[in-house]
């Protein structure tokens, strides 16, 4: 379906100006290789993938090139997943042959995202991932598995275990990296494929969406992102993917919901939300009735509903207003540097009392050129540049 055009990596150090270092193919990235054990990997391809793991930002951001089969078809043939725990259990069983239980920790993250054009007409997406991790190991995953669109995504390893996968854990010489190696493709929280599709998930409140059509398999947010990056070339195809599956926010009893920003290289962007028509938020009993997909013609979003009648539910109105006003002021045309500056302007510092605080990464995707620039842990002077 796709050609592997190679994945290039450039470190950009920004002081008053940004200077670029030499570029490298993804498999030749300059960084600290992980010599951690990987004792339960099952295949040579999994072991080859683990061997590509590199620390490129002091344990806060790793890179990895995935060529191993992650059994997406098998997981979907088993009905998909109704919760993140269900998904990770199936990953363990199908990829690592482990009949074990996953962590029952729930993700409840913040985030901001927007889609604009550059002065040259490129389609640009900016995205902050905010969560109250004091120390987080994240992985930029380059997926080049045959039959899927080539893609990059950023995965938060604490999604698997918040206590184990802290910054530096994947290259500390002791932590087993079998699970992060196998599961990282299913922990994506935002990403881009080489067809020019972006998808990112953002948190909501008010009860978790559920759907129960027996003719459809089930998806949770990170599984939806994986399918979209693998199979969808544009926003319309991604929207259809959501329509063809039952969406579960994170289990039958989840108190949290999620919405998505989708954008593609044509410049089209939408926000996908699930709500209950005729009911005012918040909704107390998520199991009583299936939720309805709403596709909104929007190009920026934070952590409150945009669906009419539900806008009073959520957080991040101040961040939304800053983004909204800047997009209006700039007539929705920003350079990549201006997009990163806007992300910096709405970044979140750590507040131990607020789950949706502390920006873990800021990323600017160029959907026209298939590039991404990443700043990790609020370090806006160091820019990590990726190129599909």
C-alpha positions as CSV (number, residue, x, y, z in Angstrom):
1,X,0.0,0.0,0.0
2,X,2.7,2.5,1.0
3,X,6.3,3.0,0.4
4,X,8.8,3.2,3.2
5,X,10.4,6.6,2.5
6,X,12.7,6.4,5.6
7,X,12.4,8.3,8.8
8,X,14.8,11.1,9.4
9,X,15.7,12.7,12.7
10,X,17.2,16.2,13.3
11,X,17.9,17.8,16.7
12,X,17.2,21.5,16.5
13,X,18.7,23.5,19.4
14,X,17.0,26.9,19.7
15,X,18.5,29.8,21.6
16,X,17.9,33.1,19.8
17,X,18.0,31.2,16.5
18,X,17.5,27.5,15.7
19,X,20.5,25.6,14.4
20,X,20.1,22.1,12.9
21,X,22.5,19.3,13.4
22,X,23.1,16.5,10.8
23,X,20.2,14.4,9.9
24,X,20.1,10.6,10.3
25,X,17.9,7.8,9.2
26,X,15.7,6.6,12.0
27,X,17.6,3.4,12.5
28,X,20.8,5.4,12.8
29,X,19.5,8.0,15.3
30,X,22.2,9.4,17.6
31,X,21.0,8.7,21.1
32,X,21.6,6.4,24.0
33,X,20.7,2.9,23.0
34,X,18.8,0.9,25.5
35,X,20.6,-2.1,27.0
36,X,17.6,-3.0,29.2
37,X,16.4,-6.6,29.3
38,X,13.6,-7.7,27.1
39,X,13.0,-11.2,28.4
40,X,9.5,-12.0,27.2
41,X,9.6,-10.8,23.6
42,X,8.4,-13.6,21.4
43,X,9.7,-13.0,17.9
44,X,12.8,-11.9,16.1
45,X,10.9,-8.9,14.7
46,X,10.0,-7.8,18.2
47,X,13.6,-8.1,19.3
48,X,14.8,-6.2,16.2
49,X,12.2,-3.4,17.1
50,X,13.5,-3.3,20.7
51,X,17.1,-2.9,19.4
52,X,16.1,0.4,17.7
53,X,15.0,2.0,21.0
54,X,17.0,5.2,21.6
55,X,17.0,7.9,24.3
56,X,17.1,11.3,22.6
57,X,16.0,13.6,25.4
58,X,17.2,12.6,28.8
59,X,14.8,9.8,29.3
60,X,11.7,11.9,28.5
61,X,11.6,11.0,24.8
62,X,12.7,7.8,23.1
63,X,12.5,6.8,19.5
64,X,11.7,3.3,18.2
65,X,11.2,1.9,14.7
66,X,8.5,-0.8,14.7
67,X,8.7,-3.6,12.1
68,X,7.0,-6.3,14.2
69,X,3.5,-7.6,13.7
70,X,1.3,-6.1,16.4
71,X,-1.7,-8.4,15.7
72,X,-4.3,-5.6,15.0
73,X,-6.4,-7.9,12.8
74,X,-6.4,-10.6,15.5
75,X,-7.4,-8.1,18.2
76,X,-10.2,-6.7,16.1
77,X,-11.4,-10.3,15.2
78,X,-11.6,-10.8,19.0
79,X,-14.1,-7.9,19.1
80,X,-11.7,-5.1,19.7
81,X,-11.6,-3.5,23.2
82,X,-14.2,-1.9,25.5
83,X,-11.5,-0.4,27.8
84,X,-7.8,0.4,27.9
85,X,-7.3,-2.5,30.3
86,X,-9.1,-4.8,27.9
87,X,-6.9,-3.6,25.0
88,X,-3.6,-4.0,26.9
89,X,-4.7,-7.5,28.1
90,X,-5.3,-8.5,24.5
91,X,-1.9,-7.0,23.6
92,X,-0.2,-9.1,26.3
93,X,-2.0,-12.3,25.1
94,X,-1.6,-11.9,21.4
95,X,1.9,-10.4,21.3
96,X,3.6,-11.7,24.4
97,X,1.6,-14.9,25.1
98,X,0.9,-13.6,28.6
99,X,-2.5,-14.4,30.2
100,X,-2.1,-11.5,32.7
101,X,-4.2,-8.6,33.9
102,X,-3.3,-5.1,32.9
103,X,-3.1,-2.1,35.2
104,X,-6.6,-0.6,36.0
105,X,-5.2,3.0,36.1
106,X,-7.3,5.4,34.1
107,X,-5.9,8.2,31.8
108,X,-7.5,11.6,32.4
109,X,-5.4,14.0,30.5
110,X,-5.7,17.6,29.3
111,X,-4.4,18.9,26.0
112,X,-4.8,21.6,23.4
113,X,-4.9,21.2,19.6
114,X,-5.4,23.3,16.5
115,X,-5.1,23.2,12.7
116,X,-4.0,26.1,10.5
117,X,-2.1,26.8,7.3
118,X,1.4,28.1,6.9
119,X,2.3,31.2,4.7
120,X,3.3,28.7,2.1
121,X,0.0,26.9,2.2
122,X,1.2,23.9,4.2
123,X,-1.3,22.3,6.6
124,X,0.0,22.6,10.2
125,X,-1.4,21.0,13.3
126,X,-0.2,22.0,16.8
127,X,-0.8,19.8,19.8
128,X,0.0,19.8,23.6
129,X,-0.3,16.7,25.6
130,X,-0.9,17.6,29.3
131,X,-1.0,15.2,32.2
132,X,0.1,15.2,35.8
133,X,3.1,13.0,35.4
134,X,6.1,14.3,37.3
135,X,8.4,12.1,35.3
136,X,7.3,10.4,32.1
137,X,8.9,8.2,29.5
138,X,7.4,8.8,26.1
139,X,8.2,7.1,22.8
140,X,8.1,8.6,19.2
141,X,7.1,5.4,17.3
142,X,7.9,5.1,13.7
143,X,5.6,2.3,12.3
144,X,6.6,0.7,9.0
145,X,4.7,-2.5,9.3
146,X,3.7,-3.8,5.8
147,X,0.1,-3.2,4.8
148,X,-0.3,-0.1,7.0
149,X,0.4,3.5,6.1
150,X,3.8,4.6,7.4
151,X,3.3,6.7,10.4
152,X,4.7,8.3,13.5
153,X,3.0,8.7,16.8
154,X,3.9,9.7,20.3
155,X,3.1,7.2,23.0
156,X,3.0,7.8,26.7
157,X,4.4,4.8,28.5
158,X,2.8,5.6,31.8
159,X,-0.4,4.6,30.0
160,X,0.9,1.1,30.7
161,X,2.1,1.6,34.2
162,X,2.5,5.1,35.7
163,X,4.8,3.9,38.5
164,X,7.2,1.8,36.4
165,X,7.7,3.8,33.2
166,X,9.0,7.1,34.5
167,X,11.6,9.2,32.7
168,X,14.7,7.2,32.0
169,X,13.2,3.8,32.8
170,X,13.6,2.5,29.3
171,X,17.3,3.0,29.3
172,X,18.2,2.5,33.0
173,X,19.7,-0.9,32.4
174,X,17.2,-2.8,34.6
175,X,13.6,-2.2,33.6
176,X,12.3,-4.9,31.2
177,X,11.2,-3.2,28.0
178,X,9.2,-6.1,26.5
179,X,5.9,-4.5,27.3
180,X,6.7,-1.0,26.0
181,X,8.2,-2.6,22.8
182,X,5.1,-4.7,22.1
183,X,2.4,-2.2,23.3
184,X,3.8,1.2,22.2
185,X,1.9,1.2,18.9
186,X,-1.3,0.9,21.0
187,X,-0.5,3.8,23.4
188,X,-0.5,6.5,20.7
189,X,-2.2,9.7,21.8
190,X,-1.5,11.7,18.7
191,X,0.1,11.0,15.3
192,X,0.4,11.5,11.6
193,X,0.7,9.1,8.6
194,X,2.3,9.5,5.3
195,X,-1.0,10.1,3.6
196,X,-1.2,13.3,5.6
197,X,-3.8,12.4,8.2
198,X,-3.5,13.7,11.8
199,X,-5.4,12.3,14.7
200,X,-5.2,13.3,18.4
201,X,-7.3,12.6,21.5
202,X,-8.3,15.1,24.2
203,X,-10.0,14.5,27.5
204,X,-13.6,15.4,28.5
205,X,-15.8,15.1,31.5
206,X,-19.4,14.0,32.1
207,X,-19.6,10.3,31.9
208,X,-17.9,7.9,29.4
209,X,-19.4,7.3,26.0
210,X,-20.6,3.7,25.2
211,X,-22.1,2.0,22.2
212,X,-23.5,-1.5,21.8
213,X,-24.1,-2.4,18.2
214,X,-23.6,-6.2,18.0
215,X,-22.6,-5.9,14.4
216,X,-19.6,-3.7,15.1
217,X,-16.3,-4.3,16.9
218,X,-15.3,-2.1,19.8
219,X,-12.7,0.7,20.0
220,X,-11.2,2.8,22.7
221,X,-9.3,6.1,22.1
222,X,-5.8,4.7,21.5
223,X,-7.1,1.8,19.4
224,X,-9.0,4.3,17.3
225,X,-5.8,6.2,16.7
226,X,-4.0,3.1,15.7
227,X,-6.6,2.1,13.2
228,X,-6.9,5.6,11.7
229,X,-3.1,5.9,11.3
230,X,-2.9,2.4,9.7
231,X,-5.9,2.5,7.4
232,X,-7.2,6.1,6.7
233,X,-5.9,8.5,4.2
234,X,-8.0,11.5,5.1
235,X,-10.6,13.0,7.5
236,X,-13.5,11.5,5.7
237,X,-12.1,8.0,5.9
238,X,-11.3,8.4,9.6
239,X,-14.8,9.7,10.4
240,X,-16.2,6.6,8.6
241,X,-13.9,4.4,10.7
242,X,-15.5,5.8,13.8
243,X,-18.9,5.3,12.4
244,X,-18.1,1.6,11.7
245,X,-17.1,0.8,15.3
246,X,-18.6,1.0,18.8
247,X,-16.8,3.6,20.7
248,X,-16.1,3.1,24.4
249,X,-14.4,6.0,26.3
250,X,-12.8,3.6,28.7
251,X,-15.1,0.9,30.0
252,X,-18.7,0.7,30.9
253,X,-18.2,2.7,34.1
254,X,-15.7,5.3,33.0
255,X,-16.5,8.8,34.4
256,X,-14.4,10.4,31.6
257,X,-15.1,11.0,27.9
258,X,-12.8,11.9,25.0
259,X,-13.0,13.8,21.8
260,X,-10.6,13.9,18.8
261,X,-9.2,16.5,16.4
262,X,-8.8,15.1,12.9
263,X,-7.0,16.9,10.1
264,X,-5.5,16.0,6.7
265,X,-3.3,17.4,4.0
266,X,-6.2,19.0,2.1
267,X,-6.7,21.4,5.1
268,X,-9.9,19.8,6.2
269,X,-10.3,19.4,10.0
270,X,-13.1,18.3,12.3
271,X,-13.7,17.5,16.0
272,X,-15.4,14.2,16.8
273,X,-17.4,14.1,20.0
274,X,-19.9,11.6,21.5
275,X,-23.0,13.0,23.3
276,X,-26.6,12.1,24.1
277,X,-29.1,14.1,22.0
278,X,-31.9,15.7,24.0
279,X,-30.0,15.4,27.3
280,X,-28.1,18.1,29.1
281,X,-24.6,17.3,30.4
282,X,-23.5,15.9,32.7
283,X,-24.9,12.4,32.1
284,X,-24.9,10.3,35.2
285,X,-25.6,6.8,33.9
286,X,-23.5,6.0,30.8
287,X,-24.9,2.5,30.5
288,X,-28.5,3.5,30.2
289,X,-28.3,4.6,26.6
290,X,-25.8,4.6,23.7
291,X,-24.1,7.8,22.9
292,X,-24.2,9.5,19.4
293,X,-21.3,10.5,17.2
294,X,-21.2,14.2,16.4
295,X,-18.8,15.6,13.7
296,X,-18.1,19.3,14.1
297,X,-16.5,21.6,11.5
298,X,-13.9,22.9,13.9
299,X,-10.1,23.6,13.8
300,X,-9.2,24.0,17.4
301,X,-10.2,22.3,20.7
302,X,-9.2,21.9,24.3
303,X,-11.1,20.0,27.0
304,X,-14.7,21.0,27.0
305,X,-17.5,20.0,24.6
306,X,-18.1,21.9,21.4
307,X,-21.5,20.2,20.9
308,X,-24.4,22.6,21.4
309,X,-25.9,22.4,24.8
310,X,-22.9,20.7,26.3
311,X,-20.3,23.5,26.1
312,X,-20.5,24.2,29.9
313,X,-18.9,20.8,30.6
314,X,-15.2,20.6,30.8
315,X,-12.0,22.6,31.4
316,X,-9.5,24.6,29.3
317,X,-11.6,27.5,28.4
318,X,-8.7,29.9,29.0
319,X,-6.4,27.9,26.7
320,X,-9.2,27.7,24.1
321,X,-9.6,31.5,24.2
322,X,-5.9,32.1,23.7
323,X,-5.8,29.8,20.7
324,X,-9.1,31.1,19.3
325,X,-7.9,34.7,19.5
326,X,-4.5,34.0,18.0
327,X,-6.1,32.1,15.1
328,X,-8.5,35.0,14.5
329,X,-5.7,37.6,14.7
330,X,-3.4,35.7,12.3
331,X,-6.3,34.8,10.0
332,X,-5.5,31.1,10.6
333,X,-2.0,31.4,9.0
334,X,0.9,30.6,11.2
335,X,4.5,29.6,10.6
336,X,5.7,26.5,12.3
337,X,7.7,28.6,14.8
338,X,4.5,30.6,15.5
339,X,2.5,27.4,16.0
340,X,5.1,26.2,18.5
341,X,5.0,29.6,20.2
342,X,1.2,29.3,20.5
343,X,1.6,25.8,22.1
344,X,4.2,27.4,24.5
345,X,1.7,30.1,25.3
346,X,-0.9,27.6,26.4
347,X,1.4,25.0,28.1
348,X,0.6,23.9,31.6
349,X,2.9,23.8,34.6
350,X,2.6,21.0,37.1
351,X,-0.1,21.4,39.7
352,X,-0.3,18.3,41.9
353,X,-4.0,19.0,42.6
354,X,-4.9,19.1,38.9
355,X,-4.8,16.0,36.8
356,X,-4.8,17.9,33.5
357,X,-1.7,20.0,34.3
358,X,2.0,19.6,33.2
359,X,2.6,19.6,29.5
360,X,4.5,16.5,28.6
361,X,5.1,17.3,25.0
362,X,4.3,19.9,22.4
363,X,4.3,18.9,18.7
364,X,3.8,20.7,15.4
365,X,2.9,18.4,12.6
366,X,3.3,19.5,8.9
367,X,0.8,17.4,7.1
368,X,1.9,18.6,3.7
369,X,5.6,17.8,4.2
370,X,5.1,14.9,6.6
371,X,7.3,16.5,9.2
372,X,6.9,16.9,13.0
373,X,8.8,19.1,15.5
374,X,8.6,18.0,19.1
375,X,9.5,19.8,22.4
376,X,9.5,17.6,25.5
377,X,8.8,18.5,29.1
378,X,8.3,22.2,28.4
379,X,11.9,22.6,27.0
380,X,11.1,24.9,24.1
381,X,14.7,25.7,23.4
382,X,15.4,22.1,22.2
383,X,13.4,21.0,19.2
384,X,13.4,17.4,17.9
385,X,12.5,17.2,14.2
386,X,11.1,14.1,12.5
387,X,10.5,13.6,8.8
388,X,8.5,10.7,7.2
